[in-house]
Amino acid sequence: MELTKEKREQLAVLPTGNVADNNHSAPRQGVMDSGIKPIDSKCHMIGRAVTVKCQPGDNLAIHQGIYAAKPGDVLVCELRGYDQGGHFGDIMALACKVRGLAGVVLDGSCRDTEDIREMGFPVFSRGINPSGTVKATLGTIGVPVICGGIEVHDGDIVLGDCDGVVVVPSEQEDEVFERALVKYEKEKHIVEQLLAGKTTLEIYGFDKLIEKLENI
């Protein structure tokens, strides 16, 4: 699937929950653990992963990754959960934005969060820490990485919103997004039913389930 501007706009309506619910082939439905949070809860991110294996406390590899990635890509950085240094800050965020990247996911900490929020660049990280980092170790780009407890491969599709980050394996993406869009349209109809006075018990058939459980 080519992530054209039109395709990104079509998929941008999908909350991560809809995608996760239909991402059955991925371990844990491809959902990164809850420690990976957005700097700005209003941001929405979608793009193909460019993976970077970094040394914790060292951000040289992230600088490498920014220029290995193409416009529209999401930089996914393995940092082994290290949260005692700000691996990514406002200058790097601006570099990413100028280059046209769709976002960054760090299994480590970042800093300059208010400036990053103001520039509107999507960043998801495990923590926030103002401490500096060294630039001493080259990274490995394009290899499988572990980020948020999920294995991410170069080219997988990465989505992020206020709820977190979901990774869709590239070989499953057409099927996953087709199902997610169907669910999205179905939920719009459920909203209409609720506004018309129906209950969730009726809509989902939970009333019958409750009756059955009560009679066991």
N, C-alpha and C positions, 0 to 999 in steps of 0.2 A: 504494500500500500504506500502510495506516495503522499507524504504529508504536505500537500499544497495549502495555500492560504485558505481556499474554500473548505478543504477537508479539516483543517485546524478549527475553523469557525464552526463547522458542523459538530465536531467532537467537544468543543469548548463548553457546550451546554451540559455535558455529562458530569455529575458529581463523582468523586472517586468511589463512593459507595456503590453506585450502579456498575461501575467497571469491575470492582472487586467481586461483586456478587456473581459476575459472569466470567471470571478469570479462574475457572476451576482447575485448569491444568497446572497452574503455578503453585509452588509451595506456599501455604498460608495465604492463598489467593493473591500472591504477589504484593501483599501489603507490608510496607516497612513498619518496624515496631514504633510504638507511640512516642519514643524519645526523639524521633525525627519530626521537628515542628517547623511551620513556616514562620519567617521573620514578620511577615505581614499576612494576617488572616484573610485579607481580601484578595490575595493574589491567586491566579490560576496559571498553571504551567502544563504544557504538553510539548514533547519533542523526543527525538531519538537519543539514546544514551551514548555518550562518549565516556568510557570508563577510565579512571585514573587510580592507580595504586600508589599511595603516598606513604611517606614515613611520618608517623605521628609527631607533631611539634615542628614540622618542616613543611613549608608551603611552596617550595620551588616547583614541585611536580604540578601543582595547580596552575601556576603560571604557564608551564608547558602545555597543559591541557586546554587552556583558553585558546591557544593558537593552533592546536591540533583539531579543535572542534570547528564545525561549519555553522553558518547562520541557521537558526532554528533548532540546534542541538541542545541537549541538557547534559551538563558536566556532572558525572556521578563519581564522588571521591571516597575511596576507602581510607579511613584514618584510624581504624580500630577503636572508635569511640573516644578518642583522646579529647578531653574538654578543658584542658588547662592552658590553652593558647588560642589566640584568634587567627586561625589559618586563612581567613578570607575577610576582607574589609571593603570599604567604600571604593577605594581606587581599583581594586580587582573587579568589583561589581560594575563599575563604569566601563572598564575594559571589556567585560563581557557584553554589556549593553551596546557599546559602540560596534562590537563585532557581530551583534545580532543573535547572540545565544538566547535560548528560551528560558534558561534557569540553571541553578546549581543546587546539587544535593551533597551535603557533607556529613559523613559519619564522624563528626568532630565539631569543634566550636568555631564560631566566627565573632566578629566585632563590628563596630560602626553601624549598628543595626538601625538607628534612627535615620542616618543618611541613606542607607540602602532602601528603607521604606519610602523615603521621600522621592527617590529616583524611580521607584516602581519596578525594581528588578526582582523577580522571584528567587528567593534563597530559602532553602530548608536545611536546618542544622540540628545537631544533637544538643548544642548548648551555646552559651554566649560567654565570652571571656575577653577582657581587654588586653591580656598579655600578648607580647609579640612572639613570633616564631623564627626559626633559623631558615636559611636557604643553603642547604648543604648536600641534599641527596636527590639524584635524578629519579623521576617517577617512571612507572611502566604504564603505557597507554594502550587501550584497546584489548586488554585481557579481562577475563571474568573477575569481578570484585565482589566483596561482601559489604553491603551498605544497609544499615537498618535491619540487619539479620536476614536480608534477602540477597541471593546471588543475582547479580546484574551482568548481562552480557552487552558488549558493544552492539548497538543497533536495536536493542529492545526499546519499546516505547514507554516513556516515563510521564506519569501525570501527577500533578500536585495541586491541592487546594487547602482550604482551612482545616480539613480533617486529616491531612497527611499525604503520603506518597504511595502510589501503586505502580508496579512494574508489570508490563504485559510482554511476554516473550514474543519476539518478532515472528516466530513461526506460527503463532496462534492469533495474531492481531486481528485479522479480518473477521474471524469467527467471534472473537471476544467483543469487538466493537459493534458488530451487527446485533448481537444479543443485548448489549448494553443500551443501544439506541431503542430497541423494542421495549425494554423495561422502562426507559425514560418516558416513552409515549404512553405506556400503560399506566404509569404513575400519574401522569397528567390527567388521565381519565378518572383515576381514583380520587384526585383532588376535587374534580367536578362533582363526583358522587358525595363526598363528604360535605361540600358546600350546599348540596341539595338536601342534606339531612340524613343520609345513611350513616351507619356506624362502621367502624373497622371490624367489629364482630360480624356484621352482615357481609361486608365486602369480601373479606378473606375467608368466610365460612368458619370463623372461630367459635361462633355460637354453637354450631353442631359439634365441634371438637370438645368444647367445654361440657356440653351435655353428655357426650360419650364418656369423657373422663370421670364425670360425676357418677356415672352408672357402673363404673368398674368395681 
